[in-house]
Structure formats: structure tokens, C-alpha cells
Amino acid sequence: MRRCWENVVGSADPEVSGPFALVANTISRTRASIAERLAGVGFPVTVDDILTAPAVTAVYLREHCPRARCLLLNAGDIRDDLRGVTLVDDTDPDAGVDVIVVGGAGEEFGSPALNRVFRHLRRGVRLVAMHRNLFWRTADGLSLDSGAFLLGLERAARVEAEITGKPAGAFFVAALDHLGAEPSAVVMVGDDIESDVLAAQRGGITGVLVKTGKYTPETHQAATGTPDHVIDSFAALPALLERLATGSG
């Protein structure tokens, strides 16, 4: 669960143990399963401490596409975090599809599924995506994520996806609402310079890039902006927070 712990927003005061939120574009696991795993290895984390792209997407769909019939293209079962959303199987000729919802990439992103999605988009179906991440770190190393496929679908179908997870500004607003804090009082720690750090900084949050997880020197050098702070590992965060709290960082 290293990746999840490297996407954290919380108070910039090291004397404050909370509030904090684990914010992730993780789409292969539910919030409950993430909390259970973290608690199992000793981290004092509950479901309420976790904000994921599927959970934010469910709110977005209920608000912006009420009663829509949604086709989900995703690796992993996240239905528990999509409560209130009507999911349909497009292999059922009577189901009908109003919205395509793209989650995280996996074996499900094969040619047959992508072509079905493409044809739905060509006939005007709405496209909602949980993120634009191009790749992520797996047990086998860096692997393509759904953002790579999303670019092709958008260009081929001449549509633009509505993004609900990071780097969408609304995602960070949801995190701030969850914390009950102003942007200036919050830091975001992440391993994705674009989706985590620079996206948070655009919303007035202090960004901290951690050089582990999916971090690579190449993406750092090619980034569209500069992180407020860079640390080698999460272990360096307490010292950074102390410097920020005293005004010396």
C-alpha cells in the first residue's frame, strides 16, 4: 500500500495528528479494503480517512448524471464505492448506455471492450474518466494506466472526457471539504508530480513530491511546473512539516 500512503493531504503542523486524508486514484480496490489492509499492518486508518477517485466519481455521477445508465470499464471490483450509480452490462442489448465511466487499466482494456466503448462514444454517449494517469507501478514494474487509452478514445471519437479524480481541481476541493481546512493550511504529499503535486499547487495547497513509488527522474525533469518541496522518502516528511510550521522551510 505504499502508493496510497504517498498521496496524503493534511495539516502542515507537525504537532497536529490530524486531520488528514489519504487521497488516491486507486481504482482496483474499495475504500474499505484499503482501510482494512492498512489497519492490518498497524496504521490507524479508517474508511472515513480515505478519499478515492471512485468515491468522488459516484458523487459526481449522482449530481451531474442522475438516473444515467453507466457502463464501467475498470480493472477490479469497486461497486461498493459506486453506490447510487446504475451500472449496466453493454452486452445486454436491452440495457442501453448513457455514460461511459473509465477507471483503472488492466486486462479488461482489450480490443473488444475498447471498440465497444468507442462505438458508444461515436453515437454521443457521455465520457467520464476517474483520472488521466498514463502509467502506474505494479508488482511487475511500471505499467500503462487508463490515461494512455483515454487519449486514444478521445481523439478517435472526437470527445473530451470529464475527469473526476486527480488532477481535477474538484477532487482537491472535495479533500479540503473532507478536512474542513483552507488550502494554505494543507500540504499534499505525492509521488506523481503532475496529478498529485502540481495539481494540488494550482488549488493553493503546498505540494511535496516524494521520490519513491511511481516517481522517475524523467517525469520530474519534463514536468510542467516545479514542486514546492521535494523529499527522498516519506520518512523525511516530519522534518519538513516542522520547518514549514516554524517558517523556516
BANU-767692 format. One record per atom (N, C-alpha, C): y, x, z; atom name; residue in one letter. Coordinates in steps of 0.02 Angstrom, whole numbers, plus 50000, padded with zeros to 5 digits. Each point is the difference from the previous one (the first is absolute). Example, Ala and Ser with C-alpha at 12.3 -4.5 7.8 and 13.67 -1.06 7.14 Angstrom:
BEGIN
R     py     px     pz  atom  type
R  49716  50660  50390     N     A
R  50059  49955  50000    CA     A
R  50060  50045  50000     C     A
R  50053  49982  49964     N     S
R  50059  50042  50003    CA     S
R  50055  49961  50037     C     S
***
This chain:
BEGIN
R     py     px     pz  atom  type
R  49940  50041  50000     N     M
R  50060  49959  50000    CA     M
R  50063  50043  50000     C     M
R  49995  50063  49982     N     R
R  50057  50043  50000    CA     R
R  50057  49972  49959     C     R
R  49982  49973  49943     N     R
R  50052  49975  49955    CA     R
R  50042  49946  50033     C     R
R  49968  49956  50036     N     C
R  50036  49946  50031    CA     C
R  50048  50026  50054     C     C
R  49978  50048  50039     N     W
R  50043  50027  50052    CA     W
R  50057  50041  49973     C     W
R  49997  50020  49937     N     E
R  50056  50037  49972    CA     E
R  50052  49955  49968     C     E
R  49992  49935  50008     N     N
R  50050  49952  49977    CA     N
R  50022  49960  50060     C     N
R  50048  50026  50036     N     V
R  50021  49971  50064    CA     V
R  50075  49991  50000     C     V
R  50022  49942  50023     N     V
R  50071  49990  50014    CA     V
R  50006  49986  50074     C     V
R  50053  50028  50031     N     G
R  50009  49988  50071    CA     G
R  50065  50030  50025     C     G
R  50011  49994  50065     N     S
R  50061  50023  50031    CA     S
R  50008  50075  49991     C     S
R  50062  50022  49993     N     A
R  50015  50071  49994    CA     A
R  50006  50033  50068     C     A
R  49990  49963  50054     N     D
R  50005  50027  50068    CA     D
R  49931  50019  50025     C     D
R  49985  50065  50014     N     P
R  49934  50020  50021    CA     P
R  49981  49974  50069     C     P
R  50050  49976  50039     N     E
R  49985  49973  50066    CA     E
R  49974  49928  49996     C     E
R  50007  49971  49941     N     V
R  49979  49930  49991    CA     V
R  49931  49999  49969     C     V
R  49952  49969  50033     N     S
R  49932  49997  49973    CA     S
R  49994  49947  49947     C     S
R  50048  49957  49994     N     G
R  50000  49948  49950    CA     G
R  50070  49974  49992     C     G
R  50013  49954  49956     N     P
R  49950  49973  49956    CA     P
R  49985  50046  49941     C     P
R  49943  49990  49971     N     F
R  49982  50036  49940    CA     F
R  49958  49954  49956     C     F
R  49994  50017  49938     N     A
R  49957  49963  49954    CA     A
R  49966  50048  49953     C     A
R  49938  49988  49988     N     L
R  49963  50037  49949    CA     L
R  50007  49961  49935     C     L
R  50034  50028  49952     N     V
R  50013  49965  49937    CA     V
R  49962  50035  49945     C     V
R  49961  49962  49963     N     A
R  49957  50031  49950    CA     A
R  49991  49956  49939     C     A
R  49993  50032  49944     N     N
R  49978  49965  49939    CA     N
R  49924  49996  49997     C     N
R  49967  50016  50055     N     T
R  49927  49996  50003    CA     T
R  49977  49930  49981     C     T
R  49957  49995  49951     N     I
R  49981  49935  49973    CA     I
R  49925  49990  49999     C     I
R  49963  50050  50022     N     S
R  49927  49994  50002    CA     S
R  49974  49974  50066     C     S
R  50045  49996  50051     N     R
R  49980  49978  50067    CA     R
R  50050  49949  50026     C     R
R  49975  49955  50043     N     T
R  50045  49952  50033    CA     T
R  50034  50034  50059     C     T
R  50054  49968  50023     N     R
R  50034  50025  50060    CA     R
R  49953  50003  50059     C     R
R  49958  49950  50007     N     A
R  49954  49998  50057    CA     A
R  49951  50059  49999     C     A
R  49975  50016  49940     N     S
R  49951  50056  49996    CA     S
R  50034  50067  50012     C     S
R  50064  50006  49979     N     I
R  50037  50062  50013    CA     I
R  50012  50008  50075     C     I
R  50022  49946  50032     N     A
R  50012  50002  50072    CA     A
R  49937  50016  50038     C     A
R  49945  49970  49981     N     E
R  49936  50012  50034    CA     E
R  49979  50073  49994     C     E
R  50008  50029  49941     N     R
R  49980  50069  49991    CA     R
R  50044  50048  50039     C     R
R  50065  49988  49999     N     L
R  50046  50043  50038    CA     L
R  49988  49994  50075     C     L
R  49990  49939  50024     N     A
R  49987  49991  50071    CA     A
R  49934  50034  50020     C     A
R  49952  50000  49953     N     G
R  49936  50030  50014    CA     G
R  50001  50075  50010     C     G
R  50053  50033  49973     N     V
R  50007  50072  50010    CA     V
R  50056  50017  50049     C     V
R  50022  49949  50037     N     G
R  50045  50014  50056    CA     G
R  50073  49986  49990     C     G
R  50020  49974  49942     N     F
R  50071  49985  49989    CA     F
R  50016  49930  50026     C     F
R  50053  49993  50040     N     P
R  50017  49934  50028    CA     P
R  50035  49956  49949     C     P
R  49963  49976  49951     N     V
R  50028  49962  49944    CA     V
R  49967  49932  49997     C     V
R  50041  49948  49988     N     T
R  49974  49933  49991    CA     T
R  50019  49975  49930     C     T
R  49973  49944  49981     N     V
R  50015  49971  49935    CA     V
R  50076  49990  49991     C     V
R  50033  49980  50054     N     D
R  50071  49986  49996    CA     D
R  50042  50063  49987     C     D
R  49971  50059  50009     N     D
R  50035  50063  49988    CA     D
R  49996  50021  49926     C     D
R  49962  49964  49960     N     I
R  49985  50021  49932    CA     I
R  50032  49952  49950     C     I
R  50034  50028  49952     N     L
R  50031  49962  49946    CA     L
R  49974  50028  49934     C     L
R  49963  49961  49962     N     T
R  49971  50024  49938    CA     T
R  50027  49961  49940     C     T
R  49990  50029  49942     N     A
R  50022  49968  49939    CA     A
R  49968  49931  49990     C     A
R  49935  49990  50014     N     P
R  49972  49933  49992    CA     P
R  50033  49949  50046     C     P
R  50015  50018  50062     N     A
R  50031  49953  50046    CA     A
R  50069  49980  49976     C     A
R  50039  50049  49976     N     V
R  50067  49986  49974    CA     V
R  49995  49959  49935     C     V
R  49949  50015  49960     N     T
R  49990  49964  49937    CA     T
R  49984  49926  50013     C     T
R  49961  49987  50052     N     A
R  49984  49931  50016    CA     A
R  50063  49961  50016     C     A
R  50045  50030  50039     N     V
R  50063  49967  50017    CA     V
R  50041  49988  49936     C     V
R  50002  50051  49957     N     Y
R  50039  49995  49938    CA     Y
R  49973  49943  49956     C     Y
R  49935  49997  49993     N     L
R  49970  49949  49957    CA     L
R  50011  49930  50028     C     L
R  49994  49993  50065     N     R
R  50012  49934  50031    CA     R
R  50072  49977  49991     C     R
R  50046  50048  50001     N     E
R  50071  49983  49993    CA     E
R  50022  49990  49928     C     E
R  49975  50043  49955     N     H
R  50025  50001  49931    CA     H
R  49953  49965  49950     C     H
R  49937  49993  50018     N     C
R  49953  49968  49954    CA     C
R  49957  49950  50038     C     C
R  50031  49952  50033     N     P
R  49961  49952  50039    CA     P
R  49951  49961  49957     C     P
R  49940  49993  50027     N     R
R  49945  49962  49967    CA     R
R  49976  50032  49935     C     R
R  50021  50062  49987     N     A
R  49978  50034  49939    CA     A
R  49926  50019  50006     C     A
R  49966  49998  49944     N     R
R  49930  50023  49996    CA     R
R  50001  50074  49980     C     R
R  49977  50042  50045     N     C
R  50008  50073  49993    CA     C
R  49934  50034  49985     C     C
R  50001  50042  49949     N     L
R  49943  50042  49984    CA     L
R  50012  50069  50029     C     L
R  49957  50022  50045     N     L
R  50008  50064  50033    CA     L
R  49957  50053  49967     C     L
R  50032  50055  49979     N     L
R  49965  50058  49974    CA     L
R  50008  50055  50052     C     L
R  49947  50016  50036     N     N
R  50005  50045  50057    CA     N
R  49932  50029  50017     C     N
R  50000  50061  50027     N     A
R  49940  50031  50026    CA     A
R  49997  49988  50075     C     A
R  49951  49963  50023     N     G
R  49994  49985  50071    CA     G
R  50017  49927  50014     C     G
R  49976  49977  50058     N     D
R  50009  49930  50019    CA     D
R  50058  49994  50049     C     D
R  50055  49971  49978     N     I
R  50060  49993  50042    CA     I
R  50019  49927  50008     C     I
R  49953  49955  49989     N     R
R  50016  49929  50002    CA     R
R  50027  49977  50068     C     R
R  49977  50032  50054     N     D
R  50025  49981  50066    CA     D
R  50075  50012  50008     C     D
R  50027  50048  49962     N     D
R  50072  50013  50003    CA     D
R  50039  49961  49948     C     D
R  49965  49959  49961     N     L
R  50033  49959  49949    CA     L
R  49994  49925  50016     C     L
R  50002  49985  50065     N     R
R  49994  49931  50021    CA     R
R  50058  49959  49974     C     R
R  49984  49940  49978     N     G
R  50051  49956  49972    CA     G
R  50011  50010  49926     C     G
R  49963  50048  49970     N     V
R  50005  50013  49928    CA     V
R  49937  49973  49967     C     V
R  50008  49962  49946     N     T
R  49943  49972  49964    CA     T
R  49974  50051  49950     C     T
R  49940  50026  50012     N     L
R  49969  50049  49956    CA     L
R  49948  49966  49956     C     L
R  50001  50017  49936     N     V
R  49954  49969  49953    CA     V
R  49962  50054  49963     C     V
R  49944  49980  49971     N     D
R  49958  50043  49959    CA     D
R  50012  49982  49927     C     D
R  50027  50046  49961     N     D
R  50017  49982  49931    CA     D
R  49940  49996  49954     C     D
R  49940  50013  50026     N     T
R  49940  49989  49960    CA     T
R  49982  49925  49999     C     T
R  50032  49961  50044     N     D
R  49991  49928  50002    CA     D
R  50049  49969  49951     C     D
R  49978  49970  49946     N     P
R  50045  49974  49948    CA     P
R  50046  49944  50025     C     P
R  49982  49969  50056     N     D
R  50040  49945  50027    CA     D
R  50048  50022  50055     C     D
R  49999  50063  50017     N     A
R  50039  50023  50057    CA     A
R  50075  50003  49984     C     A
R  50017  50031  49944     N     G
R  50070  50009  49984    CA     G
R  50030  50056  50041     C     G
R  50048  50036  49970     N     V
R  50032  50056  50034    CA     V
R  50075  49995  49990     C     V
R  50038  50004  50055     N     D
R  50072  49998  49997    CA     D
R  50031  50068  50012     C     D
R  49968  50040  50042     N     V
R  50027  50065  50020    CA     V
R  49944  50052  50001     C     V
R  50012  50058  49971     N     I
R  49956  50057  50007    CA     I
R  50025  50042  50059     C     I
R  49956  50016  50047     N     V
R  50018  50040  50057    CA     V
R  49960  50065  49997     C     V
R  50035  50056  49991     N     V
R  49966  50065  49994    CA     V
R  50004  50037  50066     C     V
R  49942  50021  50024     N     G
R  49996  50037  50062    CA     G
R  49985  50073  49988     C     G
R  49948  50026  50034     N     G
R  49982  50070  49994    CA     G
R  49944  50011  49949     C     G
R  50002  50057  49966     N     A
R  49953  50013  49946    CA     A
R  49932  50023  50026     C     A
R  49949  49984  49961     N     G
R  49932  50020  50014    CA     G
R  49957  49982  49940     C     G
R  49936  49993  50011     N     E
R  49954  49984  49945    CA     E
R  50017  49933  49968     C     E
R  50033  49956  50037     N     E
R  50019  49935  49973    CA     E
R  50048  50005  49942     C     E
R  50034  50057  49992     N     F
R  50050  50009  49948    CA     F
R  49967  50026  49935     C     F
R  49947  49967  49980     N     G
R  49967  50019  49938    CA     G
R  50031  49964  49941     C     G
R  49977  50018  49941     N     S
R  50028  49972  49938    CA     S
R  49996  49924  49997     C     S
R  49943  49968  50018     N     P
R  49997  49926  49996    CA     P
R  50053  49966  50044     C     P
R  50008  50024  50062     N     A
R  50047  49969  50046    CA     A
R  50072  50011  49976     C     A
R  50016  50061  49979     N     L
R  50068  50015  49977    CA     L
R  50017  49960  49938     C     L
R  49953  49990  49956     N     N
R  50013  49961  49940    CA     N
R  50011  49926  50017     C     N
R  49962  49974  50049     N     R
R  50012  49930  50021    CA     R
R  50070  49993  50028     C     R
R  50020  50048  50042     N     V
R  50067  49998  50029    CA     V
R  50052  50005  49945     C     V
R  49991  50045  49952     N     F
R  50047  50008  49945    CA     F
R  50009  49935  49962     C     F
R  49946  49965  49987     N     R
R  50004  49937  49962    CA     R
R  50036  49946  50039     C     R
R  49989  49999  50066     N     H
R  50038  49952  50042    CA     H
R  50074  50015  49996     C     H
R  50018  50064  50004     N     L
R  50071  50019  49998    CA     L
R  50031  49983  49933     C     L
R  49962  50008  49947     N     R
R  50027  49984  49933    CA     R
R  50017  49927  49993     C     R
R  49967  49957  50038     N     R
R  50015  49928  49996    CA     R
R  50051  49978  50052     C     R
R  50031  50049  50035     N     G
R  50056  49983  50044    CA     G
R  49986  49996  50074     C     G
R  49940  50021  50020     N     V
R  49983  49999  50072    CA     V
R  50042  50052  50037     C     V
R  50022  49985  50059     N     R
R  50042  50043  50041    CA     R
R  49960  50060  50026     C     R
R  50033  50058  50007     N     L
R  49966  50061  50023    CA     L
R  50032  50024  50065     C     L
R  49959  50002  50053     N     V
R  50022  50025  50065    CA     V
R  49955  50059  50018     C     V
R  50029  50056  50019     N     A
R  49961  50059  50018    CA     A
R  50019  50023  50070     C     A
R  49950  50024  50037     N     M
R  50011  50019  50069    CA     M
R  50032  50069  50006     C     M
R  49997  50040  49948     N     H
R  50033  50066  50001    CA     H
R  49998  50030  49930     C     H
R  50033  50058  49993     N     R
R  50000  50037  49937    CA     R
R  49969  50070  50008     C     R
R  49962  50011  50053     N     N
R  49972  50067  50011    CA     N
R  49956  50021  49941     C     N
R  50014  50059  49974     N     L
R  49962  50025  49943    CA     L
R  49933  50030  50020     C     L
R  49996  50027  50060     N     F
R  49937  50030  50022    CA     F
R  49998  49999  50077     C     F
R  49940  50010  50027     N     W
R  49992  50003  50072    CA     W
R  49942  50047  50015     C     W
R  49994  50019  50064     N     R
R  49949  50048  50019    CA     R
R  49937  49963  50024     C     R
R  49944  50017  49970     N     T
R  49936  49972  50020    CA     T
R  49954  50056  50025     C     T
R  49939  49981  50019     N     A
R  49953  50051  50023    CA     A
R  49983  50049  49945     C     A
R  50010  49980  49937     N     D
R  49985  50043  49943    CA     D
R  50062  50037  49975     C     D
R  50056  49993  50035     N     G
R  50062  50032  49978    CA     G
R  50049  49948  49974     C     G
R  50053  50022  49967     N     L
R  50050  49954  49974    CA     L
R  49969  49958  49943     C     L
R  50014  49935  50003     N     S
R  49973  49953  49950    CA     S
R  50056  49954  49976     C     S
R  49994  49977  49938     N     L
R  50050  49953  49973    CA     L
R  50003  49937  50042     C     L
R  50061  49976  50011     N     D
R  50009  49936  50035    CA     D
R  50027  49949  49950     C     D
R  50012  49940  50023     N     S
R  50015  49945  49955    CA     S
R  50066  50008  49963     C     S
R  50047  50041  50027     N     G
R  50063  50010  49965    CA     G
R  49990  50028  49930     C     G
R  49949  50041  49991     N     A
R  49987  50029  49934    CA     A
R  49980  49945  49951     C     A
R  49960  49952  50023     N     F
R  49979  49944  49957    CA     F
R  50057  49950  49991     C     F
R  50041  49992  50052     N     L
R  50055  49953  49997    CA     L
R  50049  50018  49945     C     L
R  50014  50064  49992     N     L
R  50046  50023  49948    CA     L
R  49975  49978  49931     C     L
R  49935  50008  49989     N     G
R  49972  49980  49935    CA     G
R  50003  49925  49989     C     G
R  49985  49961  50052     N     L
R  50002  49927  49994    CA     L
R  50071  49976  49986     C     L
R  50049  50029  50035     N     E
R  50069  49979  49990    CA     E
R  50023  50014  49929     C     E
R  49984  50059  49977     N     R
R  50023  50019  49933    CA     R
R  49964  49960  49946     C     R
R  49934  49991  50008     N     A
R  49962  49964  49949    CA     A
R  50019  49926  49998     C     A
R  50010  49970  50058     N     A
R  50015  49928  50002    CA     A
R  50075  49985  50000     C     A
R  50041  50054  50002     N     R
R  50072  49993  49999    CA     R
R  50025  49957  50058     C     R
R  49975  50017  50060     N     V
R  50021  49965  50061    CA     V
R  50018  50053  50051     C     V
R  50031  49978  50054     N     E
R  50016  50045  50055    CA     E
R  49972  49970  50064     C     E
R  49962  50040  50037     N     A
R  49969  49976  50061    CA     A
R  50050  49991  50055     C     A
R  49988  49951  50043     N     E
R  50038  49992  50062    CA     E
R  49963  50039  50053     C     E
R  50032  50050  50030     N     I
R  49967  50045  50048    CA     I
R  50014  49975  50071     C     I
R  49948  49995  50040     N     T
R  50007  49974  50068    CA     T
R  49991  50055  50053     C     T
R  49961  50051  49986     N     G
R  49990  50053  50049    CA     G
R  50049  50057  49989     C     G
R  49988  50057  50034     N     K
R  50042  50058  49988    CA     K
R  49995  50020  49926     C     K
R  50055  50018  49968     N     P
R  50067  50016  50026    CA     P
R  50050  49942  50000     C     P
R  49978  49939  49995     N     A
R  50047  49944  49997    CA     A
R  50042  49997  50063     C     A
R  50065  49989  49991     N     G
R  50044  49996  50058    CA     G
R  49981  49945  50048     C     G
R  49974  49944  49974     N     A
R  49981  49945  50043    CA     A
R  49945  50019  50049     C     A
R  49958  50047  49980     N     F
R  49947  50022  50046    CA     F
R  50030  50033  50061     C     F
R  50050  50043  49990     N     F
R  50031  50035  50056    CA     F
R  50042  49952  50042     C     F
R  50031  49950  49968     N     V
R  50035  49949  50038    CA     V
R  49952  49963  50046     C     V
R  49940  49985  49975     N     A
R  49949  49968  50041    CA     A
R  49980  50043  50059     C     A
R  49995  50066  49988     N     A
R  49983  50046  50054    CA     A
R  50055  50002  50053     C     A
R  50063  50001  49977     N     L
R  50056  50000  50047    CA     L
R  50002  49935  50041     C     L
R  49987  49944  49967     N     D
R  49997  49936  50035    CA     D
R  49944  50001  50052     C     D
R  49944  50030  49981     N     H
R  49943  50005  50045    CA     H
R  50019  50040  50063     C     H
R  50039  50053  49990     N     L
R  50021  50043  50055    CA     L
R  50060  49971  50038     C     L
R  50038  49957  49968     N     G
R  50061  49975  50030    CA     G
R  50052  50055  50007     C     G
R  50005  50043  49949     N     A
R  50043  50058  50005    CA     A
R  50043  50007  49938     C     A
R  50056  50036  50008     N     E
R  50044  50016  49944    CA     E
R  49974  50062  49964     C     E
R  50013  50007  49935     N     P
R  49975  50058  49963    CA     P
R  50020  50067  50030     C     P
R  50062  50004  50025     N     S
R  50024  50064  50027    CA     S
R  49963  50023  50062     C     S
R  49963  49955  50032     N     A
R  49964  50017  50061    CA     A
R  49926  50014  49987     C     A
R  49980  50003  49937     N     V
R  49929  50002  49982    CA     V
R  49986  50061  49956     C     V
R  49940  50028  50008     N     V
R  49976  50053  49954    CA     V
R  49937  49975  49966     C     V
R  49991  50023  49939     N     M
R  49940  49986  49961    CA     M
R  49965  50065  49986     C     M
R  49937  50005  50020     N     V
R  49960  50060  49988    CA     V
R  49947  49983  49949     C     V
R  49998  50037  49944     N     G
R  49950  49985  49949    CA     G
R  49982  50061  49959     C     G
R  49944  49994  49965     N     D
R  49976  50055  49958    CA     D
R  50014  49990  49926     C     D
R  50030  49943  49982     N     D
R  50019  49985  49931    CA     D
R  50076  50004  49996     C     D
R  50026  50051  49966     N     I
R  50072  50012  50001    CA     I
R  50038  49943  49968     C     I
R  49974  49970  49948     N     E
R  50036  49947  49966    CA     E
R  49992  49932  50035     C     E
R  49938  49978  50010     N     S
R  49987  49933  50026    CA     S
R  50014  49994  50075     C     S
R  49990  50054  50037     N     D
R  50011  49998  50072    CA     D
R  50071  50022  50019     C     D
R  50014  50063  49984     N     V
R  50059  50033  50029    CA     V
R  50065  49981  49964     C     V
R  50003  50011  49935     N     L
R  50062  49985  49964    CA     L
R  50014  49926  49998     C     L
R  49947  49959  49996     N     A
R  50010  49927  50001    CA     A
R  50030  49978  50066     C     A
R  49976  50029  50055     N     A
R  50028  49983  50066    CA     A
R  50072  50023  50005     C     A
R  50014  50060  49975     N     Q
R  50068  50027  50003    CA     Q
R  50050  49956  49962     C     Q
R  49978  49970  49945     N     R
R  50044  49955  49963    CA     R
R  50021  49940  50042     C     R
R  49959  49983  50050     N     G
R  50017  49945  50045    CA     G
R  50034  50022  50063     C     G
R  50023  50062  50004     N     G
R  50036  50025  50058    CA     G
R  49957  50026  50056     C     G
R  49935  50006  49989     N     I
R  49953  50026  50049    CA     I
R  49994  50075  49992     C     I
R  49995  50037  50054     N     T
R  49989  50072  49997    CA     T
R  49930  50014  49974     C     T
R  49994  50041  49948     N     G
R  49935  50014  49970    CA     G
R  49973  50068  50021     C     G
R  49935  50001  50015     N     V
R  49966  50061  50019    CA     V
R  49938  50008  49956     C     V
R  49998  50051  49960     N     L
R  49942  50014  49957    CA     L
R  49952  50046  50037     C     L
R  49937  49979  50005     N     V
R  49949  50041  50032    CA     V
R  49955  50030  49946     C     V
R  49988  50066  50005     N     K
R  49966  50036  49946    CA     K
R  49924  50001  50009     C     K
R  49972  49941  50011     N     T
R  49928  49992  50004    CA     T
R  49981  49936  49962     C     T
R  49937  49979  50003     N     G
R  49980  49940  49965    CA     G
R  50005  50008  49925     C     G
R  50037  49955  49966     N     K
R  50006  50002  49927    CA     K
R  50056  50045  49977     C     K
R  50035  50033  50047     N     Y
R  50055  50045  49981    CA     Y
R  49976  50055  49953     C     Y
R  50040  50015  49950     N     T
R  49989  50058  49957    CA     T
R  50067  50034  49988     C     T
R  50001  50066  49994     N     P
R  50063  50034  49985    CA     P
R  50031  49977  49934     C     P
R  49957  49982  49952     N     E
R  50026  49980  49935    CA     E
R  50041  49936  50004     C     E
R  49974  49949  50036     N     T
R  50037  49938  50006    CA     T
R  50064  50010  50042     C     T
R  49997  50045  50047     N     H
R  50059  50016  50041    CA     H
R  50055  50029  49956     C     H
R  49982  50048  49958     N     Q
R  50048  50034  49958    CA     Q
R  50028  49953  49946     C     Q
R  49959  49954  49976     N     A
R  50021  49955  49946    CA     A
R  50032  49935  50025     C     A
R  50009  49993  50065     N     A
R  50025  49938  50029    CA     A
R  50070  49984  49977     C     A
R  50017  49936  50004     N     T
R  50066  49977  49978    CA     T
R  50054  50009  50053     C     T
R  49981  50025  50058     N     G
R  50049  50011  50054    CA     G
R  49974  50050  50050     C     G
R  50037  50009  50054     N     T
R  49983  50049  50051    CA     T
R  49987  49965  50067     C     T
R  49944  50013  50032     N     P
R  49987  49970  50065    CA     P
R  50050  50023  50052     C     P
R  50014  49958  50048     N     D
R  50044  50020  50055    CA     D
R  49968  50058  50039     C     D
R  49934  49996  50010     N     H
R  49965  50051  50038    CA     H
R  49930  50010  49970     C     H
R  49973  50060  50006     N     V
R  49933  50016  49977    CA     V
R  49963  50036  50057     C     V
R  49939  49977  50016     N     I
R  49960  50032  50052    CA     I
R  49931  50016  49972     C     I
R  49969  50051  50028     N     D
R  49935  50022  49975    CA     D
R  49944  49953  50019     C     D
R  50005  49969  50058     N     S
R  49948  49953  50023    CA     S
R  50030  49951  50049     C     S
R  49962  49948  50015     N     F
R  50023  49949  50047    CA     F
R  50012  50029  50069     C     F
R  49966  50055  50016     N     A
R  50008  50032  50066    CA     A
R  50071  50025  50011     C     A
R  50037  50011  49946     N     A
R  50069  50025  50006    CA     A
R  50050  49944  50011     C     A
R  49978  49937  49998     N     L
R  50046  49944  50005    CA     L
R  50035  49995  50068     C     L
R  49965  50008  50057     N     P
R  50036  49993  50065    CA     P
R  50059  50048  50006     C     P
R  49992  50062  49978     N     A
R  50056  50047  50004    CA     A
R  50058  49979  49956     C     A
R  49984  49973  49940     N     L
R  50052  49977  49956    CA     L
R  50037  49940  50030     C     L
R  49963  49954  50030     N     L
R  50032  49942  50031    CA     L
R  50045  50021  50057     C     L
R  49979  50050  50037     N     E
R  50042  50024  50055    CA     E
R  50065  50029  49974     C     E
R  49995  50038  49945     N     R
R  50061  50028  49970    CA     R
R  50046  49944  49974     C     R
R  49970  49949  49970     N     L
R  50040  49945  49974    CA     L
R  50034  49962  50057     C     L
R  49964  49990  50055     N     A
R  50028  49963  50056    CA     A
R  50057  50037  50034     C     A
R  49998  50067  49999     N     T
R  50052  50039  50032    CA     T
R  50056  50019  49952     C     T
R  49991  49981  49936     N     G
R  50052  50015  49951    CA     G
R  49997  50070  49973     C     G
R  49945  50036  50013     N     S
R  49994  50069  49975    CA     S
R  49956  50006  49939     C     S
R  49974  49943  49976     N     G
R  49954  50001  49943    CA     G
R  50035  49978  49937     C     G
***
